[in-house]
Amino acid sequence: MLQQATDFKIESDALYQLLEPLSDKDLEQETQFKKWTINTILQHLHYFNYAAHASLNDEVKIARLLNDLQESQKKGESLVTFTDRQLDGVKGKSLLYLWRDYYIDMSHSFREADPKKRVKWAGPDMSVLSSITARLMETWSHGQGIYDFMGIVRKDRDHIKNIVVLGNNTFGWTFINRKQAVPDKKPFLRLGAPSNKIWEFNEYSENDCIEGSAIEFCQVVTQTRNVQDSTLKVLGEAANRWMNLAQCFAGAPQDPPPPGTRHIRA
């Protein structure tokens, strides 16, 4: 049983419960994330859930899906337009239920899959474990925009450790993706979990370290907050370079949101 698949479903269920009372009109409202509507976020989550599920057992289908995405990007089509077209413009409650029903089935498939199996994705192949962890990260990070919009502080659980690990593992990627030299050592991490446990990563250092909330660390590496809007204690050149550029997701380099632009609405 792949625990990360269960974690993915728990995170998705929490977001679904938040959205289920909303109307079609509510779901068309804009969030702070690139002016994406809640519908746009759900389309994005559902389409890439579908692609990740296809990667499990259908190499022909995932190759076609990735090729379609690459061709769209070559033509200059935005990801929002591409996803909306691929999903035939489905929106509102119909989209909400489509996303929910699919992620439930998908989580069952991943739960029984071999975590070490390699699957196709945009860029290098990845393991099944990495694939479902990425879906958890995407659901959590895009969900942040919805929680912020609704003025609700999310009740996080310790399964966000999956995102902390992903963030730490993509330390080098942050710099390689920008064609920058990777610092020699990862900064020491000392983070407080939602349960108040302490999670530590990398070689201990007093001079190059990041300390504070695991939730805020996840927000920074997923670019749902600027590090300046966090209470993280960041010491050292490598730590500061990383937190000002951190990107734990694939794709072209993206800049973090400007300070003060992503927050929980009053």
C-alpha positions as protocol buffer text, in pm:
chain_id: "A"
residue {
  index: 1
  type: MET
  ca { x: 0 y: 0 z: 0 }
}
residue {
  index: 2
  type: LEU
  ca { x: 146 y: 335 z: -107 }
}
residue {
  index: 3
  type: GLN
  ca { x: 81 y: 576 z: 181 }
}
residue {
  index: 4
  type: GLN
  ca { x: 135 y: 883 z: -40 }
}
residue {
  index: 5
  type: ALA
  ca { x: -172 y: 782 z: -244 }
}
residue {
  index: 6
  type: THR
  ca { x: -380 y: 791 z: 74 }
}
residue {
  index: 7
  type: ASP
  ca { x: -225 y: 1127 z: 166 }
}
residue {
  index: 8
  type: PHE
  ca { x: -316 y: 1259 z: -180 }
}
residue {
  index: 9
  type: LYS
  ca { x: -679 y: 1152 z: -132 }
}
residue {
  index: 10
  type: ILE
  ca { x: -697 y: 1306 z: 216 }
}
residue {
  index: 11
  type: GLU
  ca { x: -572 y: 1640 z: 82 }
}
residue {
  index: 12
  type: SER
  ca { x: -809 y: 1623 z: -215 }
}
residue {
  index: 13
  type: ASP
  ca { x: -1104 y: 1533 z: 8 }
}
residue {
  index: 14
  type: ALA
  ca { x: -1037 y: 1833 z: 232 }
}
residue {
  index: 15
  type: LEU
  ca { x: -1037 y: 2064 z: -69 }
}
residue {
  index: 16
  type: TYR
  ca { x: -1354 y: 1903 z: -205 }
}
residue {
  index: 17
  type: GLN
  ca { x: -1534 y: 1955 z: 128 }
}
residue {
  index: 18
  type: LEU
  ca { x: -1434 y: 2321 z: 117 }
}
residue {
  index: 19
  type: LEU
  ca { x: -1571 y: 2364 z: -236 }
}
residue {
  index: 20
  type: GLU
  ca { x: -1883 y: 2146 z: -232 }
}
residue {
  index: 21
  type: PRO
  ca { x: -2114 y: 2415 z: -81 }
}
residue {
  index: 22
  type: LEU
  ca { x: -2019 y: 2669 z: -350 }
}
residue {
  index: 23
  type: SER
  ca { x: -2236 y: 2756 z: -650 }
}
residue {
  index: 24
  type: ASP
  ca { x: -2139 y: 2760 z: -1018 }
}
residue {
  index: 25
  type: LYS
  ca { x: -2107 y: 3139 z: -988 }
}
residue {
  index: 26
  type: ASP
  ca { x: -1880 y: 3110 z: -683 }
}
residue {
  index: 27
  type: LEU
  ca { x: -1647 y: 2875 z: -869 }
}
residue {
  index: 28
  type: GLU
  ca { x: -1592 y: 3136 z: -1140 }
}
residue {
  index: 29
  type: GLN
  ca { x: -1436 y: 3389 z: -900 }
}
residue {
  index: 30
  type: GLU
  ca { x: -1069 y: 3486 z: -940 }
}
residue {
  index: 31
  type: THR
  ca { x: -800 y: 3390 z: -689 }
}
residue {
  index: 32
  type: GLN
  ca { x: -469 y: 3565 z: -617 }
}
residue {
  index: 33
  type: PHE
  ca { x: -282 y: 3306 z: -828 }
}
residue {
  index: 34
  type: LYS
  ca { x: -233 y: 3463 z: -1173 }
}
residue {
  index: 35
  type: LYS
  ca { x: -603 y: 3562 z: -1166 }
}
residue {
  index: 36
  type: TRP
  ca { x: -694 y: 3196 z: -1215 }
}
residue {
  index: 37
  type: THR
  ca { x: -1052 y: 3124 z: -1118 }
}
residue {
  index: 38
  type: ILE
  ca { x: -1140 y: 2834 z: -891 }
}
residue {
  index: 39
  type: ASN
  ca { x: -1264 y: 2660 z: -1206 }
}
residue {
  index: 40
  type: THR
  ca { x: -924 y: 2712 z: -1370 }
}
residue {
  index: 41
  type: ILE
  ca { x: -750 y: 2556 z: -1069 }
}
residue {
  index: 42
  type: LEU
  ca { x: -984 y: 2256 z: -1074 }
}
residue {
  index: 43
  type: GLN
  ca { x: -935 y: 2208 z: -1449 }
}
residue {
  index: 44
  type: HIS
  ca { x: -558 y: 2215 z: -1397 }
}
residue {
  index: 45
  type: LEU
  ca { x: -569 y: 1965 z: -1111 }
}
residue {
  index: 46
  type: HIS
  ca { x: -806 y: 1730 z: -1294 }
}
residue {
  index: 47
  type: TYR
  ca { x: -621 y: 1730 z: -1625 }
}
residue {
  index: 48
  type: PHE
  ca { x: -283 y: 1654 z: -1471 }
}
residue {
  index: 49
  type: ASN
  ca { x: -436 y: 1394 z: -1239 }
}
residue {
  index: 50
  type: TYR
  ca { x: -567 y: 1233 z: -1557 }
}
residue {
  index: 51
  type: ALA
  ca { x: -222 y: 1250 z: -1718 }
}
residue {
  index: 52
  type: ALA
  ca { x: -50 y: 1106 z: -1410 }
}
residue {
  index: 53
  type: HIS
  ca { x: -304 y: 822 z: -1397 }
}
residue {
  index: 54
  type: ALA
  ca { x: -245 y: 748 z: -1765 }
}
residue {
  index: 55
  type: SER
  ca { x: 129 y: 727 z: -1701 }
}
residue {
  index: 56
  type: LEU
  ca { x: 74 y: 428 z: -1471 }
}
residue {
  index: 57
  type: ASN
  ca { x: -30 y: 174 z: -1733 }
}
residue {
  index: 58
  type: ASP
  ca { x: -74 y: 338 z: -2074 }
}
residue {
  index: 59
  type: GLU
  ca { x: 253 y: 454 z: -2231 }
}
residue {
  index: 60
  type: VAL
  ca { x: 81 y: 535 z: -2561 }
}
residue {
  index: 61
  type: LYS
  ca { x: -176 y: 761 z: -2396 }
}
residue {
  index: 62
  type: ILE
  ca { x: 72 y: 950 z: -2177 }
}
residue {
  index: 63
  type: ALA
  ca { x: 305 y: 999 z: -2474 }
}
residue {
  index: 64
  type: ARG
  ca { x: 15 y: 1148 z: -2674 }
}
residue {
  index: 65
  type: LEU
  ca { x: -93 y: 1373 z: -2387 }
}
residue {
  index: 66
  type: LEU
  ca { x: 259 y: 1505 z: -2334 }
}
residue {
  index: 67
  type: ASN
  ca { x: 307 y: 1557 z: -2707 }
}
residue {
  index: 68
  type: ASP
  ca { x: -20 y: 1754 z: -2726 }
}
residue {
  index: 69
  type: LEU
  ca { x: 102 y: 1974 z: -2441 }
}
residue {
  index: 70
  type: GLN
  ca { x: 440 y: 2034 z: -2607 }
}
residue {
  index: 71
  type: GLU
  ca { x: 277 y: 2123 z: -2940 }
}
residue {
  index: 72
  type: SER
  ca { x: 45 y: 2364 z: -2763 }
}
residue {
  index: 73
  type: GLN
  ca { x: 339 y: 2537 z: -2595 }
}
residue {
  index: 74
  type: LYS
  ca { x: 523 y: 2566 z: -2927 }
}
residue {
  index: 75
  type: LYS
  ca { x: 221 y: 2750 z: -3068 }
}
residue {
  index: 76
  type: GLY
  ca { x: 223 y: 2991 z: -2774 }
}
residue {
  index: 77
  type: GLU
  ca { x: -107 y: 2868 z: -2632 }
}
residue {
  index: 78
  type: SER
  ca { x: -145 y: 2934 z: -2260 }
}
residue {
  index: 79
  type: LEU
  ca { x: -173 y: 2642 z: -2022 }
}
residue {
  index: 80
  type: VAL
  ca { x: -514 y: 2769 z: -1912 }
}
residue {
  index: 81
  type: THR
  ca { x: -646 y: 2771 z: -2270 }
}
residue {
  index: 82
  type: PHE
  ca { x: -493 y: 2431 z: -2344 }
}
residue {
  index: 83
  type: THR
  ca { x: -644 y: 2267 z: -2037 }
}
residue {
  index: 84
  type: ASP
  ca { x: -986 y: 2422 z: -2094 }
}
residue {
  index: 85
  type: ARG
  ca { x: -982 y: 2296 z: -2454 }
}
residue {
  index: 86
  type: GLN
  ca { x: -872 y: 1947 z: -2352 }
}
residue {
  index: 87
  type: LEU
  ca { x: -1161 y: 1928 z: -2104 }
}
residue {
  index: 88
  type: ASP
  ca { x: -1420 y: 2068 z: -2349 }
}
residue {
  index: 89
  type: GLY
  ca { x: -1473 y: 2372 z: -2128 }
}
residue {
  index: 90
  type: VAL
  ca { x: -1633 y: 2184 z: -1837 }
}
residue {
  index: 91
  type: LYS
  ca { x: -1681 y: 2414 z: -1537 }
}
residue {
  index: 92
  type: GLY
  ca { x: -1883 y: 2465 z: -1222 }
}
residue {
  index: 93
  type: LYS
  ca { x: -2030 y: 2186 z: -1015 }
}
residue {
  index: 94
  type: SER
  ca { x: -1998 y: 1944 z: -1308 }
}
residue {
  index: 95
  type: LEU
  ca { x: -1622 y: 2001 z: -1304 }
}
residue {
  index: 96
  type: LEU
  ca { x: -1609 y: 1970 z: -925 }
}
residue {
  index: 97
  type: TYR
  ca { x: -1778 y: 1629 z: -931 }
}
residue {
  index: 98
  type: LEU
  ca { x: -1571 y: 1513 z: -1229 }
}
residue {
  index: 99
  type: TRP
  ca { x: -1249 y: 1601 z: -1043 }
}
residue {
  index: 100
  type: ARG
  ca { x: -1369 y: 1432 z: -722 }
}
residue {
  index: 101
  type: ASP
  ca { x: -1484 y: 1108 z: -884 }
}
residue {
  index: 102
  type: TYR
  ca { x: -1160 y: 1080 z: -1080 }
}
residue {
  index: 103
  type: TYR
  ca { x: -918 y: 1146 z: -794 }
}
residue {
  index: 104
  type: ILE
  ca { x: -1093 y: 881 z: -584 }
}
residue {
  index: 105
  type: ASP
  ca { x: -1041 y: 614 z: -851 }
}
residue {
  index: 106
  type: MET
  ca { x: -691 y: 740 z: -922 }
}
residue {
  index: 107
  type: SER
  ca { x: -587 y: 716 z: -557 }
}
residue {
  index: 108
  type: HIS
  ca { x: -692 y: 349 z: -550 }
}
residue {
  index: 109
  type: SER
  ca { x: -479 y: 275 z: -858 }
}
residue {
  index: 110
  type: PHE
  ca { x: -171 y: 445 z: -713 }
}
residue {
  index: 111
  type: ARG
  ca { x: -219 y: 280 z: -375 }
}
residue {
  index: 112
  type: GLU
  ca { x: -167 y: -63 z: -532 }
}
residue {
  index: 113
  type: ALA
  ca { x: 110 y: 37 z: -776 }
}
residue {
  index: 114
  type: ASP
  ca { x: 480 y: -46 z: -746 }
}
residue {
  index: 115
  type: PRO
  ca { x: 635 y: 271 z: -595 }
}
residue {
  index: 116
  type: LYS
  ca { x: 965 y: 209 z: -778 }
}
residue {
  index: 117
  type: LYS
  ca { x: 812 y: 168 z: -1124 }
}
residue {
  index: 118
  type: ARG
  ca { x: 929 y: 436 z: -1372 }
}
residue {
  index: 119
  type: VAL
  ca { x: 665 y: 642 z: -1552 }
}
residue {
  index: 120
  type: LYS
  ca { x: 677 y: 903 z: -1828 }
}
residue {
  index: 121
  type: TRP
  ca { x: 632 y: 1270 z: -1750 }
}
residue {
  index: 122
  type: ALA
  ca { x: 724 y: 1611 z: -1887 }
}
residue {
  index: 123
  type: GLY
  ca { x: 1102 y: 1606 z: -1859 }
}
residue {
  index: 124
  type: PRO
  ca { x: 1279 y: 1303 z: -1708 }
}
residue {
  index: 125
  type: ASP
  ca { x: 1089 y: 987 z: -1618 }
}
residue {
  index: 126
  type: MET
  ca { x: 1000 y: 954 z: -1251 }
}
residue {
  index: 127
  type: SER
  ca { x: 902 y: 685 z: -1005 }
}
residue {
  index: 128
  type: VAL
  ca { x: 540 y: 612 z: -918 }
}
residue {
  index: 129
  type: LEU
  ca { x: 620 y: 737 z: -567 }
}
residue {
  index: 130
  type: SER
  ca { x: 746 y: 1068 z: -706 }
}
residue {
  index: 131
  type: SER
  ca { x: 445 y: 1095 z: -938 }
}
residue {
  index: 132
  type: ILE
  ca { x: 180 y: 1067 z: -667 }
}
residue {
  index: 133
  type: THR
  ca { x: 387 y: 1289 z: -434 }
}
residue {
  index: 134
  type: ALA
  ca { x: 386 y: 1553 z: -708 }
}
residue {
  index: 135
  type: ARG
  ca { x: 6 y: 1524 z: -735 }
}
residue {
  index: 136
  type: LEU
  ca { x: -22 y: 1573 z: -359 }
}
residue {
  index: 137
  type: MET
  ca { x: 207 y: 1877 z: -382 }
}
residue {
  index: 138
  type: GLU
  ca { x: 6 y: 2027 z: -669 }
}
residue {
  index: 139
  type: THR
  ca { x: -325 y: 1971 z: -489 }
}
residue {
  index: 140
  type: TRP
  ca { x: -188 y: 2128 z: -172 }
}
residue {
  index: 141
  type: SER
  ca { x: -22 y: 2425 z: -344 }
}
residue {
  index: 142
  type: HIS
  ca { x: -308 y: 2512 z: -581 }
}
residue {
  index: 143
  type: GLY
  ca { x: -550 y: 2450 z: -297 }
}
residue {
  index: 144
  type: GLN
  ca { x: -368 y: 2724 z: -104 }
}
residue {
  index: 145
  type: GLY
  ca { x: -499 y: 2979 z: -353 }
}
residue {
  index: 146
  type: ILE
  ca { x: -855 y: 2865 z: -280 }
}
residue {
  index: 147
  type: TYR
  ca { x: -813 y: 2864 z: 98 }
}
residue {
  index: 148
  type: ASP
  ca { x: -661 y: 3214 z: 73 }
}
residue {
  index: 149
  type: PHE
  ca { x: -951 y: 3335 z: -143 }
}
residue {
  index: 150
  type: MET
  ca { x: -1207 y: 3202 z: 104 }
}
residue {
  index: 151
  type: GLY
  ca { x: -1024 y: 3352 z: 404 }
}
residue {
  index: 152
  type: ILE
  ca { x: -974 y: 3014 z: 568 }
}
residue {
  index: 153
  type: VAL
  ca { x: -662 y: 2889 z: 748 }
}
residue {
  index: 154
  type: ARG
  ca { x: -610 y: 2530 z: 635 }
}
residue {
  index: 155
  type: LYS
  ca { x: -575 y: 2266 z: 906 }
}
residue {
  index: 156
  type: ASP
  ca { x: -262 y: 2093 z: 781 }
}
residue {
  index: 157
  type: ARG
  ca { x: -155 y: 1743 z: 880 }
}
residue {
  index: 158
  type: ASP
  ca { x: 185 y: 1581 z: 899 }
}
residue {
  index: 159
  type: HIS
  ca { x: 148 y: 1434 z: 550 }
}
residue {
  index: 160
  type: ILE
  ca { x: 288 y: 1767 z: 428 }
}
residue {
  index: 161
  type: LYS
  ca { x: 623 y: 1607 z: 514 }
}
residue {
  index: 162
  type: ASN
  ca { x: 596 y: 1462 z: 162 }
}
residue {
  index: 163
  type: ILE
  ca { x: 612 y: 1819 z: 29 }
}
residue {
  index: 164
  type: VAL
  ca { x: 899 y: 1910 z: 262 }
}
residue {
  index: 165
  type: VAL
  ca { x: 1098 y: 1613 z: 129 }
}
residue {
  index: 166
  type: LEU
  ca { x: 1013 y: 1707 z: -230 }
}
residue {
  index: 167
  type: GLY
  ca { x: 1118 y: 2065 z: -163 }
}
residue {
  index: 168
  type: ASN
  ca { x: 1446 y: 1954 z: -11 }
}
residue {
  index: 169
  type: ASN
  ca { x: 1513 y: 1704 z: -291 }
}
residue {
  index: 170
  type: THR
  ca { x: 1465 y: 1975 z: -556 }
}
residue {
  index: 171
  type: PHE
  ca { x: 1725 y: 2208 z: -401 }
}
residue {
  index: 172
  type: GLY
  ca { x: 1963 y: 2149 z: -692 }
}
residue {
  index: 173
  type: TRP
  ca { x: 1684 y: 2167 z: -950 }
}
residue {
  index: 174
  type: THR
  ca { x: 1601 y: 2523 z: -844 }
}
residue {
  index: 175
  type: PHE
  ca { x: 1945 y: 2637 z: -964 }
}
residue {
  index: 176
  type: ILE
  ca { x: 1996 y: 2397 z: -1255 }
}
residue {
  index: 177
  type: ASN
  ca { x: 1661 y: 2506 z: -1399 }
}
residue {
  index: 178
  type: ARG
  ca { x: 1788 y: 2863 z: -1402 }
}
residue {
  index: 179
  type: LYS
  ca { x: 2130 y: 2764 z: -1538 }
}
residue {
  index: 180
  type: GLN
  ca { x: 2295 y: 2877 z: -1215 }
}
residue {
  index: 181
  type: ALA
  ca { x: 2572 y: 2710 z: -1016 }
}
residue {
  index: 182
  type: VAL
  ca { x: 2437 y: 2479 z: -746 }
}
residue {
  index: 183
  type: PRO
  ca { x: 2573 y: 2560 z: -397 }
}
residue {
  index: 184
  type: ASP
  ca { x: 2810 y: 2295 z: -263 }
}
residue {
  index: 185
  type: LYS
  ca { x: 2590 y: 2196 z: 33 }
}
residue {
  index: 186
  type: LYS
  ca { x: 2222 y: 2199 z: 113 }
}
residue {
  index: 187
  type: PRO
  ca { x: 2136 y: 2425 z: 404 }
}
residue {
  index: 188
  type: PHE
  ca { x: 2040 y: 2256 z: 729 }
}
residue {
  index: 189
  type: LEU
  ca { x: 1662 y: 2242 z: 778 }
}
residue {
  index: 190
  type: ARG
  ca { x: 1493 y: 2241 z: 1117 }
}
residue {
  index: 191
  type: LEU
  ca { x: 1117 y: 2261 z: 1075 }
}
residue {
  index: 192
  type: GLY
  ca { x: 821 y: 2236 z: 1307 }
}
residue {
  index: 193
  type: ALA
  ca { x: 549 y: 1996 z: 1184 }
}
residue {
  index: 194
  type: PRO
  ca { x: 174 y: 2061 z: 1224 }
}
residue {
  index: 195
  type: SER
  ca { x: 184 y: 1804 z: 1509 }
}
residue {
  index: 196
  type: ASN
  ca { x: 470 y: 2002 z: 1671 }
}
residue {
  index: 197
  type: LYS
  ca { x: 723 y: 1730 z: 1592 }
}
residue {
  index: 198
  type: ILE
  ca { x: 1062 y: 1858 z: 1475 }
}
residue {
  index: 199
  type: TRP
  ca { x: 1185 y: 1751 z: 1131 }
}
residue {
  index: 200
  type: GLU
  ca { x: 1554 y: 1792 z: 1051 }
}
residue {
  index: 201
  type: PHE
  ca { x: 1723 y: 1746 z: 715 }
}
residue {
  index: 202
  type: ASN
  ca { x: 2078 y: 1774 z: 581 }
}
residue {
  index: 203
  type: GLU
  ca { x: 2408 y: 1825 z: 762 }
}
residue {
  index: 204
  type: TYR
  ca { x: 2387 y: 2043 z: 1072 }
}
residue {
  index: 205
  type: SER
  ca { x: 2505 y: 2402 z: 1032 }
}
residue {
  index: 206
  type: GLU
  ca { x: 2458 y: 2714 z: 1240 }
}
residue {
  index: 207
  type: ASN
  ca { x: 2567 y: 2943 z: 957 }
}
residue {
  index: 208
  type: ASP
  ca { x: 2367 y: 2810 z: 663 }
}
residue {
  index: 209
  type: CYS
  ca { x: 2026 y: 2701 z: 780 }
}
residue {
  index: 210
  type: ILE
  ca { x: 1651 y: 2745 z: 760 }
}
residue {
  index: 211
  type: GLU
  ca { x: 1439 y: 2716 z: 1073 }
}
residue {
  index: 212
  type: GLY
  ca { x: 1069 y: 2759 z: 1136 }
}
residue {
  index: 213
  type: SER
  ca { x: 732 y: 2628 z: 1028 }
}
residue {
  index: 214
  type: ALA
  ca { x: 716 y: 2330 z: 792 }
}
residue {
  index: 215
  type: ILE
  ca { x: 395 y: 2478 z: 652 }
}
residue {
  index: 216
  type: GLU
  ca { x: 573 y: 2803 z: 562 }
}
residue {
  index: 217
  type: PHE
  ca { x: 864 y: 2611 z: 411 }
}
residue {
  index: 218
  type: CYS
  ca { x: 615 y: 2424 z: 190 }
}
residue {
  index: 219
  type: GLN
  ca { x: 452 y: 2753 z: 93 }
}
residue {
  index: 220
  type: VAL
  ca { x: 786 y: 2898 z: -14 }
}
residue {
  index: 221
  type: VAL
  ca { x: 909 y: 2597 z: -216 }
}
residue {
  index: 222
  type: THR
  ca { x: 571 y: 2568 z: -392 }
}
residue {
  index: 223
  type: GLN
  ca { x: 572 y: 2946 z: -454 }
}
residue {
  index: 224
  type: THR
  ca { x: 243 y: 3014 z: -279 }
}
residue {
  index: 225
  type: ARG
  ca { x: 421 y: 3269 z: -56 }
}
residue {
  index: 226
  type: ASN
  ca { x: 724 y: 3492 z: -87 }
}
residue {
  index: 227
  type: VAL
  ca { x: 980 y: 3407 z: 179 }
}
residue {
  index: 228
  type: GLN
  ca { x: 957 y: 3769 z: 298 }
}
residue {
  index: 229
  type: ASP
  ca { x: 596 y: 3702 z: 396 }
}
residue {
  index: 230
  type: SER
  ca { x: 700 y: 3409 z: 614 }
}
residue {
  index: 231
  type: THR
  ca { x: 850 y: 3389 z: 961 }
}
residue {
  index: 232
  type: LEU
  ca { x: 1121 y: 3146 z: 849 }
}
residue {
  index: 233
  type: LYS
  ca { x: 1467 y: 3216 z: 991 }
}
residue {
  index: 234
  type: VAL
  ca { x: 1703 y: 3201 z: 691 }
}
residue {
  index: 235
  type: LEU
  ca { x: 2078 y: 3225 z: 753 }
}
residue {
  index: 236
  type: GLY
  ca { x: 2363 y: 3197 z: 503 }
}
residue {
  index: 237
  type: GLU
  ca { x: 2421 y: 3267 z: 135 }
}
residue {
  index: 238
  type: ALA
  ca { x: 2302 y: 2931 z: 2 }
}
residue {
  index: 239
  type: ALA
  ca { x: 1991 y: 2933 z: 221 }
}
residue {
  index: 240
  type: ASN
  ca { x: 1897 y: 3284 z: 112 }
}
residue {
  index: 241
  type: ARG
  ca { x: 1961 y: 3211 z: -257 }
}
residue {
  index: 242
  type: TRP
  ca { x: 1744 y: 2901 z: -233 }
}
residue {
  index: 243
  type: MET
  ca { x: 1451 y: 3057 z: -48 }
}
residue {
  index: 244
  type: ASN
  ca { x: 1439 y: 3351 z: -289 }
}
residue {
  index: 245
  type: LEU
  ca { x: 1420 y: 3122 z: -594 }
}
residue {
  index: 246
  type: ALA
  ca { x: 1286 y: 2788 z: -463 }
}
residue {
  index: 247
  type: GLN
  ca { x: 1078 y: 2589 z: -712 }
}
residue {
  index: 248
  type: CYS
  ca { x: 988 y: 2230 z: -631 }
}
residue {
  index: 249
  type: PHE
  ca { x: 774 y: 2175 z: -943 }
}
residue {
  index: 250
  type: ALA
  ca { x: 876 y: 2094 z: -1300 }
}
residue {
  index: 251
  type: GLY
  ca { x: 865 y: 2333 z: -1593 }
}
residue {
  index: 252
  type: ALA
  ca { x: 1033 y: 2657 z: -1692 }
}
residue {
  index: 253
  type: PRO
  ca { x: 1173 y: 2877 z: -1414 }
}
residue {
  index: 254
  type: GLN
  ca { x: 900 y: 3066 z: -1230 }
}
residue {
  index: 255
  type: ASP
  ca { x: 951 y: 3359 z: -997 }
}
residue {
  index: 256
  type: PRO
  ca { x: 795 y: 3353 z: -649 }
}
residue {
  index: 257
  type: PRO
  ca { x: 499 y: 3586 z: -598 }
}
residue {
  index: 258
  type: PRO
  ca { x: 602 y: 3943 z: -508 }
}
residue {
  index: 259
  type: PRO
  ca { x: 594 y: 4016 z: -133 }
}
residue {
  index: 260
  type: GLY
  ca { x: 245 y: 4086 z: -1 }
}
residue {
  index: 261
  type: THR
  ca { x: 55 y: 3950 z: -300 }
}
residue {
  index: 262
  type: ARG
  ca { x: -39 y: 3606 z: -166 }
}
residue {
  index: 263
  type: HIS
  ca { x: -220 y: 3601 z: 166 }
}
residue {
  index: 264
  type: ILE
  ca { x: -537 y: 3492 z: 344 }
}
residue {
  index: 265
  type: ARG
  ca { x: -815 y: 3736 z: 259 }
}
residue {
  index: 266
  type: ALA
  ca { x: -988 y: 3915 z: 543 }
}
